[in-house]
Amino acid sequence: MRPEKLLPWLLGGALAAAGWLQGLQWRSASLAAGAEDREGKIIALENELELLRRENESLRSLAQGGGEVKVEPALIDFVESSLGLDFRSTPQVHRIAGEELRDRIVASIEARYGPHGLDSRQQAWVLMGLLNADDRFAAQLAATKAVGARSWFDDQTGEAWVTDRFDPGSIPDQAALIRALARILLHQHYPPPPGWPGDEAAAAREALHHGAAMTVENRYLARQALGNGFTALQENTDAKELLANLSPFVRGLATFPSLRGLPLAGRLMDQGKLAESLHLPPAITAGFFPGHETLAAAPPELPESPGSTLLEESAGMLGIRLWLEPLGDEFTALADGWRGDKYRLSATSDTDQHLIWDVRFDSAENADAFAAAACDLLSAVSGGDEVPAVGAAIETPEGRKLTVLRPAPDRVRLLNQVP
């Protein structure tokens, strides 16, 4: 059925579902016994309604933008021969209006973490100092993928999208489609595990798949250069300017798949070991940094914390490196000593969140150096003129208390708490 005929049915179904969810929200609001449960259910329903709204926008864009994109068999053959795999089903590539692409990417990012998942991470990353209070992670990360993009792969559906400006006769556009087709093929043979594997494992898998797809894209461009005299892609200056204005954390997560995933996937492909790595991908981001390919993380056990736990996760070697980046290259090198970390976000009320973050290092010397760097960063966050000593709390303008502790010779603990 053509998109313009299918759209009314899909919109009608989505609106009916939205009405059902709204009715469920009213019913939950009237029957829930506890105020906390009632608020949580309402937030979950609002999240579902927002996802439905974004899906409606994407469906409308699909009908307006031109529907399915015909993929030339030669491109499919190139991707299959490059990866040594066959498509298990016909790859689905859709056309979307350029101005709608970012909203669709935001919806995919939000859905990836599930209800409350991204909100809790946003809060934790702000309390850790990885994000600024006014940063909006999903929107900013989506912008890095949408600005000037020729194609995008949706890892939630296993399908790809090109904008309404896609030109099938353009070599750069063909190359972008090749990359998207490679992601579809890898997704069909090596789908994501059920449930959420953890932030570290998800980032590592994304980097490996994206790097492999970029390797195929680059090989296609090299073939075109030899056969047709094609020289080089035009630099995406808009995306470059956008990245320069983002926080190191968002910028680092956005560029990690290309900066670290591409060289690793290229080496594995040259060595004939890519399939093995795709079957058992690296579980931590440390595996993408030279000298740490075989490192096994040993995350520390956290002590009990007040209130209810909202989130427990790891920042990984990548997160430590990005956290230290504002201090300069000599400090980011401390991330090489990372051997595991874990943070917990907990809440004692609707407004009071507490964060504890423990990081394990390979030596007491590296742990000492990290603790000193952490004190410098906490001083900057608090706006104070003096650097606090390890063990001494420093107060922020918002009335929160920040503390760096040394609970063990190889461990550093950061606390961000409400007094």
RODRENVEX-525748 format. One line per 5 residues: number of its first residue (from 0); for each residue x negated, z negated, y of C-alpha. Coordinates in pm, whole numbers. Last residue first. Example, Ala and Ser with C-alpha at 12.3 -4.5 7.8 and 13.67 -1.06 7.14 Angstrom:
<recs>
1	-1367/-714/-106 ~ -1230/-780/-450 .
</recs>
This chain:
<recs>
418	-2267/-5260/1814 ~ -2179/-4897/1735 ~ -2447/-4745/1520 ~ -2712/-4474/1497 ~ -2969/-4582/1240 .
413	-3279/-4393/1132 ~ -3473/-4499/823 ~ -3827/-4393/731 ~ -3963/-4409/378 ~ -4302/-4387/202 .
408	-4414/-4744/269 ~ -4060/-4881/229 ~ -3778/-4995/463 ~ -3960/-4859/773 ~ -3700/-4871/1053 .
403	-3609/-4658/1355 ~ -3314/-4783/1560 ~ -3049/-4633/1788 ~ -2769/-4846/1932 ~ -2457/-4687/2086 .
398	-2329/-4785/2432 ~ -2252/-4433/2554 ~ -2558/-4441/2785 ~ -2770/-4498/2469 ~ -2916/-4834/2366 .
393	-3255/-4877/2198 ~ -3305/-5097/1893 ~ -3653/-5223/1804 ~ -3765/-5189/1441 ~ -4033/-4930/1515 .
388	-4122/-4965/1880 ~ -3910/-4806/2149 ~ -4058/-4535/2374 ~ -4009/-4625/2739 ~ -3851/-4417/3015 .
383	-3501/-4414/2868 ~ -3263/-4119/2851 ~ -3123/-4239/2520 ~ -3183/-3905/2351 ~ -3538/-3884/2491 .
378	-3622/-4233/2365 ~ -3472/-4146/2028 ~ -3700/-3840/2011 ~ -4014/-4041/2083 ~ -3915/-4309/1831 .
373	-3860/-4036/1571 ~ -4208/-3898/1634 ~ -4356/-4244/1569 ~ -4150/-4277/1250 ~ -4266/-3931/1139 .
368	-4631/-4026/1187 ~ -4583/-4348/991 ~ -4408/-4162/709 ~ -4691/-3909/702 ~ -4944/-4191/667 .
363	-4735/-4373/406 ~ -4755/-4064/186 ~ -4541/-3796/23 ~ -4244/-3870/245 ~ -3890/-4006/193 .
358	-3626/-3978/467 ~ -3335/-4222/507 ~ -3045/-4151/745 ~ -2778/-4405/836 ~ -2489/-4311/1063 .
353	-2200/-4515/1197 ~ -1870/-4389/1334 ~ -1635/-4591/1557 ~ -1333/-4400/1690 ~ -1075/-4407/1410 .
348	-1220/-4734/1283 ~ -1508/-4865/1069 ~ -1634/-4517/992 ~ -1918/-4392/774 ~ -2161/-4101/795 .
343	-2433/-4112/531 ~ -2772/-3944/526 ~ -3005/-3857/240 ~ -3364/-3745/224 ~ -3625/-3610/-17 .
338	-3996/-3538/-53 ~ -4082/-3430/299 ~ -4458/-3409/363 ~ -4436/-3047/477 ~ -4191/-3168/743 .
333	-4486/-3325/927 ~ -4592/-2972/1022 ~ -4295/-2972/1262 ~ -4493/-3227/1468 ~ -4796/-3009/1545 .
328	-4559/-2720/1615 ~ -4386/-2889/1908 ~ -4166/-3191/1986 ~ -3843/-2988/2013 ~ -3902/-2862/1654 .
323	-3883/-3205/1489 ~ -3515/-3183/1397 ~ -3564/-2820/1290 ~ -3841/-2917/1048 ~ -3643/-3213/914 .
318	-3340/-2988/858 ~ -3548/-2726/675 ~ -3712/-2989/454 ~ -3368/-3110/355 ~ -3082/-3234/572 .
313	-2917/-3411/280 ~ -2554/-3520/243 ~ -2313/-3812/226 ~ -1988/-3786/421 ~ -1690/-3989/539 .
308	-1778/-4324/379 ~ -1541/-4607/468 ~ -1653/-4904/674 ~ -1988/-5078/687 ~ -2295/-4945/506 .
303	-2431/-5021/160 ~ -2795/-4931/110 ~ -2901/-4570/64 ~ -3080/-4446/-247 ~ -3367/-4215/-163 .
298	-3369/-3842/-243 ~ -3644/-3737/-486 ~ -3678/-3361/-435 ~ -3857/-3142/-689 ~ -4122/-2912/-541 .
293	-4191/-2592/-735 ~ -4190/-2350/-440 ~ -4347/-2604/-204 ~ -4678/-2436/-123 ~ -4524/-2175/102 .
288	-4176/-2270/230 ~ -3872/-2122/57 ~ -3860/-2390/-216 ~ -3825/-2657/55 ~ -3470/-2529/114 .
283	-3353/-2709/-200 ~ -3179/-2605/-523 ~ -3374/-2283/-566 ~ -3166/-2026/-756 ~ -3129/-2035/-1136 .
278	-2961/-1705/-1228 ~ -3071/-1548/-900 ~ -3426/-1663/-970 ~ -3431/-1500/-1313 ~ -3280/-1181/-1175 .
273	-3543/-1168/-899 ~ -3842/-1200/-1133 ~ -3955/-835/-1156 ~ -4268/-915/-957 ~ -4175/-677/-672 .
268	-3822/-821/-668 ~ -3954/-1177/-659 ~ -4187/-1094/-372 ~ -3906/-929/-174 ~ -3671/-1221/-242 .
263	-3928/-1467/-106 ~ -4008/-1255/200 ~ -3638/-1202/283 ~ -3514/-1558/224 ~ -3755/-1724/466 .
258	-3713/-1543/799 ~ -3392/-1359/704 ~ -3201/-1642/537 ~ -3345/-1906/780 ~ -3237/-1721/1097 .
253	-2890/-1871/1139 ~ -2989/-2216/1011 ~ -3283/-2228/1253 ~ -3080/-2110/1552 ~ -2811/-2367/1480 .
248	-3069/-2647/1447 ~ -3297/-2533/1731 ~ -2999/-2549/1970 ~ -2878/-2212/2096 ~ -2988/-2026/2408 .
243	-3266/-1819/2250 ~ -3033/-1719/1967 ~ -2789/-1561/2213 ~ -3063/-1361/2383 ~ -3179/-1222/2049 .
238	-2821/-1140/1950 ~ -2767/-945/2272 ~ -3104/-770/2236 ~ -3024/-627/1894 ~ -3342/-424/1859 .
233	-3293/-56/1782 ~ -3374/25/1422 ~ -3687/223/1347 ~ -3830/568/1277 ~ -3607/809/1085 .
228	-3823/1106/981 ~ -3562/1233/741 ~ -3716/1189/395 ~ -3990/935/453 ~ -3802/734/715 .
223	-3483/753/512 ~ -3664/609/212 ~ -3804/327/425 ~ -3454/255/561 ~ -3320/231/205 .
218	-3603/0/108 ~ -3526/-219/408 ~ -3160/-246/306 ~ -3254/-340/-52 ~ -3486/-612/79 .
213	-3212/-727/318 ~ -2977/-773/22 ~ -3238/-978/-165 ~ -3296/-1195/143 ~ -2923/-1251/188 .
208	-2886/-1357/-174 ~ -3191/-1587/-163 ~ -3104/-1738/175 ~ -2741/-1799/75 ~ -2849/-1971/-247 .
203	-3089/-2199/-59 ~ -2831/-2289/207 ~ -2572/-2372/-61 ~ -2818/-2584/-259 ~ -2916/-2783/50 .
198	-2561/-2830/177 ~ -2428/-2956/-154 ~ -2292/-2770/-457 ~ -1939/-2741/-311 ~ -1676/-2667/-573 .
193	-1712/-2401/-837 ~ -2053/-2233/-836 ~ -2104/-1930/-614 ~ -2086/-1594/-792 ~ -2396/-1440/-953 .
188	-2288/-1105/-1100 ~ -2002/-1021/-862 ~ -2166/-1196/-567 ~ -2488/-999/-622 ~ -2292/-673/-610 .
183	-2100/-777/-299 ~ -2422/-885/-124 ~ -2584/-552/-212 ~ -2282/-369/-71 ~ -2321/-561/257 .
178	-2689/-469/281 ~ -2612/-104/205 ~ -2341/-110/473 ~ -2598/-224/728 ~ -2829/57/612 .
173	-2549/312/649 ~ -2485/184/1000 ~ -2854/217/1088 ~ -2853/570/936 ~ -2548/682/1136 .
168	-2318/928/959 ~ -2075/659/842 ~ -2027/544/1204 ~ -1891/189/1233 ~ -1741/124/1576 .
163	-1426/-29/1424 ~ -1645/-306/1287 ~ -1757/-331/926 ~ -1639/-588/673 ~ -1742/-693/325 .
158	-1573/-860/27 ~ -1676/-1142/-206 ~ -1383/-1352/-84 ~ -1551/-1673/37 ~ -1894/-1512/68 .
153	-1762/-1281/340 ~ -2025/-1014/406 ~ -2068/-878/756 ~ -2148/-533/895 ~ -2273/-360/1209 .
148	-2333/-682/1399 ~ -2400/-673/1774 ~ -2281/-1031/1814 ~ -2099/-1129/1493 ~ -2347/-1324/1279 .
143	-2505/-1526/1560 ~ -2158/-1576/1708 ~ -2035/-1728/1384 ~ -2311/-1991/1401 ~ -2203/-2081/1754 .
138	-1832/-2097/1673 ~ -1887/-2302/1358 ~ -2135/-2545/1517 ~ -1964/-2627/1842 ~ -2231/-2791/2059 .
133	-2110/-3019/2342 ~ -2250/-3342/2193 ~ -2585/-3179/2123 ~ -2672/-3100/1765 ~ -2955/-3211/1533 .
128	-2970/-3551/1705 ~ -2864/-3747/1399 ~ -2545/-3865/1572 ~ -2463/-3504/1664 ~ -2536/-3385/1311 .
123	-2310/-3656/1169 ~ -2017/-3569/1394 ~ -2044/-3195/1320 ~ -2082/-3273/950 ~ -1764/-3480/952 .
118	-1574/-3202/1129 ~ -1712/-2943/886 ~ -1589/-3128/581 ~ -1259/-3249/727 ~ -1067/-3000/508 .
113	-1302/-2768/312 ~ -1668/-2689/376 ~ -1649/-2315/311 ~ -1307/-2285/475 ~ -1454/-2366/816 .
108	-1731/-2108/779 ~ -1483/-1842/664 ~ -1246/-1914/954 ~ -1536/-1888/1200 ~ -1635/-1553/1046 .
103	-1280/-1422/1089 ~ -1271/-1535/1449 ~ -1605/-1364/1516 ~ -1486/-1034/1372 ~ -1176/-1006/1587 .
98	-1348/-859/1897 ~ -1514/-593/1681 ~ -1184/-470/1539 ~ -1204/-475/1161 ~ -1276/-219/890 .
93	-1272/-332/530 ~ -1519/-288/245 ~ -1409/-369/-111 ~ -1661/-291/-383 ~ -1498/-133/-691 .
88	-1527/-372/-982 ~ -1808/-485/-1212 ~ -2062/-308/-994 ~ -2370/-227/-1198 ~ -2703/-409/-1180 .
83	-3071/-309/-1165 ~ -3097/-432/-806 ~ -3234/-111/-652 ~ -3051/115/-900 ~ -2715/-47/-821 .
78	-2770/-36/-445 ~ -2877/329/-448 ~ -2589/432/-675 ~ -2336/265/-444 ~ -2485/447/-145 .
73	-2472/780/-327 ~ -2110/716/-428 ~ -2006/717/-59 ~ -1804/413/43 ~ -1466/483/196 .
68	-1375/208/439 ~ -1040/34/397 ~ -805/-40/685 ~ -823/146/1017 ~ -869/-108/1297 .
63	-507/-183/1387 ~ -391/-279/1039 ~ -704/-479/963 ~ -691/-645/1304 ~ -341/-768/1231 .
58	-463/-901/897 ~ -753/-1077/1071 ~ -522/-1238/1323 ~ -289/-1353/1048 ~ -584/-1504/859 .
53	-684/-1693/1173 ~ -335/-1835/1208 ~ -330/-1934/842 ~ -661/-2119/886 ~ -517/-2301/1185 .
48	-208/-2398/988 ~ -425/-2540/710 ~ -630/-2740/959 ~ -311/-2876/1115 ~ -195/-2978/770 .
43	-519/-3167/704 ~ -501/-3338/1044 ~ -140/-3444/976 ~ -237/-3581/636 ~ -523/-3785/782 .
38	-303/-3925/1058 ~ -39/-4037/810 ~ -297/-4196/583 ~ -442/-4395/876 ~ -99/-4501/1004 .
33	-4/-4638/665 ~ 328/-4600/491 ~ 372/-4227/506 ~ 739/-4128/493 ~ 815/-4001/844 .
28	484/-3833/916 ~ 469/-3688/566 ~ 814/-3531/613 ~ 716/-3388/950 ~ 390/-3248/804 .
23	572/-3108/504 ~ 803/-2924/741 ~ 503/-2782/924 ~ 348/-2679/591 ~ 669/-2503/491 .
18	684/-2329/827 ~ 323/-2218/792 ~ 395/-2090/444 ~ 686/-1891/580 ~ 465/-1760/861 .
13	198/-1655/606 ~ 455/-1484/387 ~ 603/-1299/681 ~ 259/-1199/805 ~ 168/-1071/461 .
8	488/-873/424 ~ 465/-736/780 ~ 97/-638/722 ~ 144/-443/399 ~ 296/-143/567 .
3	22/-117/835 ~ -239/-201/572 ~ -137/91/345 ~ 0/0/0 .
</recs>
